[in-house]
Every structure is written in C-alpha cells, then in structure tokens.
Amino acid sequence: MGIPGSLEEPDRLNRLEITIEKLDGELKHARGQINLLRGLIVLGILSAAAVYGLPYLVAAGILPASLLVTKPAAKIESVEFGLYNRPGQRVILADDDKWGNPNLIFFDLQKRYRMDLKIWPEGGGTPGLSFFDGAGRRGFLRMDEDEGSVLSLFGEGQKGSATLAVTKDGKPSLRLVDASGKVVFEVPEGAFRSGSAPATLPGREGNPARSTDSSGRK
C-alpha cells in the first residue's frame, strides 16, 4: 500500500527547506571567502604602491618627504632620568640635589655608587667629577668656589691625600698628606693653610656612596 499524497507532501517540503538552508549557508561562506580574497588583493596592491610608488613621488617632488618621517621630540622633560642596560639594571641616574643642582650618577653592575658629575653648591655652583669605592669618595676633579682648578686623591676612608691645585690667577700648589694626617710635602709652603688652594672636601651632602643605590633610594 502506498503512502497517501497528503502525507508525502509535508515531508518533501521539509527536505526542500533543509536543502535550501544548506545551500544558503554555503553561498554565504563562499561570499565571505571572495570578500577576503578581494581584501588581500587590494592590500597587496596598496603595499606595492607604497613600496614602489612613494619613493617616486618623493623624488619627483609630488609628495614632501617630511610627511613620511616623524621628527624627534624637540624637548623631553622629567623630574629624574634613568638609563638601563640590556639586563634591565639602572646604571645611570640623572636628578638634582637638595639645593637644586644637577647630578649625573654612575653605578656599577653591583649597584654601587661609583662616579658622579655634578654641580656643587660652593661658590654659587661649581662643576666637578668624583669617584668612589665601596666606602666613600676616593678622589675628585673640580673647580672650587674661588674658580681654582683642583685634583685631589686619597685612600680608603680619606686617609692620606695628594692635592694639586691651580688658582684662578695661575698659582700652582701641591700638598701630600700621609695616612696619619701629617703633611709630608707642600709647595709652596703654607699655600693650603692660606686659603689659596682648598684644604677640605667639597660638598656638605654626606657620603653618597653610603646613601644612594642604583634605584635612586637615599
């Protein structure tokens, strides 16, 4: 006995709807693939035009070269500035002291304060360079408050020293002191005691080698 036509018709319509929905989904997917392909083609054309066409436009004077080059910032401002090495450790710190004078501080790889370039407050601001061991300052090269040039070297804990100075008007002096603090050589005699050359360390900010590490903490 065959299936009545009234029962076959709904089943046939259901299968037809499923087929249509499947075809519609495949058609949408194909359209998406076509649009993607079109986008890639356009992108390729634009990239080729940028690579080969822009230099020609610049050379021909049609396109200003300034539009293709980002100019560096004319000025960078910061309260402090740190320079880091490749492993990420800060090895240089630029900031100011409590009087507002600039400091440039160098650290070794063990984060120890090793050298600084700075302006000391004496004489309204005098330039100089200091270097340090693990305990403190071991020497400096600077201009003093009377605009004389001074080179001073000393041992650990500032025991013993050799100081060479030239005043603003060109008078040289030399003093050698042993570890006990006794002057063993001085020329001209009495030059340092008379004030024509410095007899004390510059700065009154304490020992930065003990008070500052490479993170800038004091």
C-alpha positions as CSV (number, residue, x, y, z in Angstrom):
1,M,0.0,0.0,0.0
2,G,1.5,3.4,-1.0
3,I,1.8,6.5,1.3
4,P,-1.1,8.9,0.7
5,G,-0.1,12.0,-1.1
6,S,-1.3,14.2,1.8
7,L,1.5,12.7,4.0
8,E,4.3,12.8,1.4
9,E,3.9,16.5,0.7
10,P,4.9,17.9,4.1
11,D,7.9,15.6,4.3
12,R,9.0,16.7,0.8
13,L,8.7,20.3,1.8
14,N,10.8,19.8,4.9
15,R,13.6,18.2,3.0
16,L,13.5,21.0,0.4
17,E,13.7,23.7,3.2
18,I,16.7,21.9,4.7
19,T,18.4,21.7,1.3
20,I,17.8,25.4,0.7
21,E,19.2,26.4,4.1
22,K,22.3,24.3,3.5
23,L,22.8,25.9,0.1
24,D,22.3,29.4,1.6
25,G,24.9,28.7,4.2
26,E,27.4,27.5,1.6
27,L,26.7,30.6,-0.5
28,K,27.3,32.9,2.4
29,H,30.6,31.1,3.2
30,A,31.7,31.4,-0.5
31,R,30.9,35.1,-0.5
32,G,33.0,35.6,2.7
33,Q,35.9,33.8,1.0
34,I,35.5,36.0,-2.1
35,N,35.5,39.2,0.0
36,L,38.6,38.1,2.0
37,L,40.4,37.4,-1.3
38,R,39.4,40.8,-2.6
39,G,40.7,42.4,0.5
40,L,44.0,40.6,0.3
41,I,44.4,41.6,-3.4
42,V,43.6,45.3,-2.5
43,L,46.1,45.2,0.4
44,G,48.8,43.7,-1.8
45,I,48.2,46.4,-4.4
46,L,48.4,49.2,-1.8
47,S,51.5,47.7,-0.3
48,A,53.2,47.5,-3.7
49,A,52.2,51.1,-4.4
50,A,53.6,52.2,-1.0
51,V,56.9,50.4,-1.6
52,Y,57.5,51.4,-5.2
53,G,55.3,54.4,-5.6
54,L,56.1,56.6,-2.6
55,P,59.9,56.9,-3.4
56,Y,59.0,58.0,-6.9
57,L,56.5,60.6,-5.6
58,V,59.1,62.0,-3.2
59,A,61.8,62.0,-5.8
60,A,59.5,63.8,-8.3
61,G,58.7,66.4,-5.6
62,I,55.0,65.5,-5.7
63,L,55.0,64.2,-2.1
64,P,57.0,66.1,0.6
65,A,59.5,63.8,2.4
66,S,58.5,65.4,5.7
67,L,55.2,63.6,5.6
68,L,57.0,60.3,5.7
69,V,59.4,61.0,8.5
70,T,58.4,61.5,12.2
71,K,60.5,64.3,13.7
72,P,62.0,63.6,17.1
73,A,60.7,65.5,20.1
74,A,62.3,68.9,20.4
75,K,62.3,68.6,24.2
76,I,61.9,65.9,26.9
77,E,61.3,66.9,30.4
78,S,61.5,64.8,33.6
79,V,62.0,65.1,37.3
80,E,64.7,62.4,37.0
81,F,66.1,60.3,34.2
82,G,67.4,56.7,34.4
83,L,69.4,54.8,31.8
84,Y,69.1,51.0,32.0
85,N,71.4,48.4,30.5
86,R,70.2,45.4,28.5
87,P,69.5,43.2,31.5
88,G,67.3,45.9,32.9
89,Q,69.5,47.4,35.6
90,R,69.7,51.1,36.0
91,V,73.4,52.2,35.6
92,I,73.0,56.0,35.3
93,L,70.7,58.3,37.2
94,A,70.2,62.0,36.5
95,D,68.5,64.1,39.1
96,D,69.1,67.1,41.3
97,D,70.4,67.5,44.9
98,K,68.6,69.2,47.7
99,W,69.8,72.6,46.6
100,G,68.5,72.0,43.0
101,N,71.9,71.5,41.4
102,P,72.1,68.8,38.7
103,N,73.7,65.4,39.3
104,L,74.7,62.6,36.9
105,I,75.4,59.4,38.9
106,F,77.0,56.2,37.5
107,F,76.6,52.8,39.2
108,D,78.5,49.5,38.6
109,L,76.8,46.2,38.0
110,Q,76.7,45.5,41.7
111,K,74.5,48.6,42.1
112,R,77.3,50.5,43.9
113,Y,77.7,54.3,43.5
114,R,80.9,54.7,41.5
115,M,81.2,58.1,39.9
116,D,79.3,61.4,39.6
117,L,79.3,64.5,37.5
118,K,77.7,67.3,39.4
119,I,77.4,71.0,40.3
120,W,78.5,71.6,43.9
121,P,76.7,74.4,45.8
122,E,80.0,76.2,46.8
123,G,80.7,79.4,45.0
124,G,77.2,79.7,43.7
125,G,77.6,76.4,41.7
126,T,81.0,74.8,40.8
127,P,81.4,71.9,38.4
128,G,83.3,68.7,39.2
129,L,83.7,64.9,39.0
130,S,84.1,62.5,41.9
131,F,84.8,58.7,42.0
132,F,84.1,56.3,44.8
133,D,84.9,52.9,46.3
134,G,82.5,50.9,48.4
135,A,83.1,53.1,51.5
136,G,83.1,56.6,50.1
137,R,84.8,59.2,47.9
138,R,88.3,58.4,46.7
139,G,89.0,61.5,44.7
140,F,87.7,64.4,42.7
141,L,88.5,66.8,39.9
142,R,86.7,70.1,40.2
143,M,86.6,73.9,40.2
144,D,86.5,75.4,43.7
145,E,84.5,78.4,45.0
146,D,87.4,80.7,44.1
147,E,87.4,79.4,40.5
148,G,90.6,77.5,41.0
149,S,91.1,74.0,39.5
150,V,91.7,71.2,41.9
151,L,92.6,67.5,41.7
152,S,92.6,65.6,44.9
153,L,93.2,61.8,45.5
154,F,93.0,60.0,48.8
155,G,92.9,56.5,50.3
156,E,90.1,54.5,51.8
157,G,88.3,56.4,54.5
158,Q,90.0,59.6,53.1
159,K,93.3,58.6,54.8
160,G,96.3,60.1,53.1
161,S,95.9,62.5,50.2
162,A,97.6,64.2,47.2
163,T,96.1,67.5,46.2
164,L,97.2,69.5,43.1
165,A,95.6,72.9,42.6
166,V,95.9,75.9,40.4
167,T,94.3,79.2,41.4
168,K,92.3,81.5,39.1
169,D,95.3,83.7,38.6
170,G,97.6,80.8,37.7
171,K,99.4,80.0,41.0
172,P,100.1,76.2,41.4
173,S,100.3,74.3,44.6
174,L,100.8,70.7,45.7
175,R,100.3,69.0,49.1
176,L,100.9,65.4,50.2
177,V,99.5,64.1,53.5
178,D,100.2,60.7,55.0
179,A,97.6,58.3,56.5
180,S,98.0,59.8,59.9
181,G,97.1,63.3,58.6
182,K,100.7,64.7,58.7
183,V,101.7,66.9,55.8
184,V,104.8,65.4,54.4
185,F,105.2,67.7,51.4
186,E,103.8,71.1,50.5
187,V,104.8,73.6,47.8
188,P,104.6,76.5,48.1
189,E,104.8,76.2,51.9
190,G,101.6,77.3,53.6
191,A,99.6,77.6,50.4
192,F,96.8,75.5,51.6
193,R,96.6,77.0,55.0
194,S,96.5,80.5,53.5
195,G,93.4,79.6,51.5
196,S,94.9,79.9,48.1
197,A,94.0,76.2,47.5
198,P,91.3,74.0,49.0
199,A,92.2,72.0,52.1
200,T,88.8,70.3,52.6
201,L,86.4,68.1,50.6
202,P,83.8,69.8,48.5
203,G,80.1,69.5,49.3
204,R,78.3,69.0,52.5
205,E,75.8,66.5,51.4
206,G,77.4,63.5,53.2
207,N,78.7,60.3,51.6
208,P,76.5,59.4,48.6
209,A,78.3,56.0,48.2
210,R,76.7,55.0,51.5
211,S,73.3,56.8,51.0
212,T,72.3,56.1,47.4
213,D,72.0,52.9,45.3
214,S,71.2,52.4,41.6
215,S,67.4,52.5,42.3
216,G,67.9,56.1,43.4
217,R,66.8,55.4,47.0
218,K,68.6,57.6,49.6
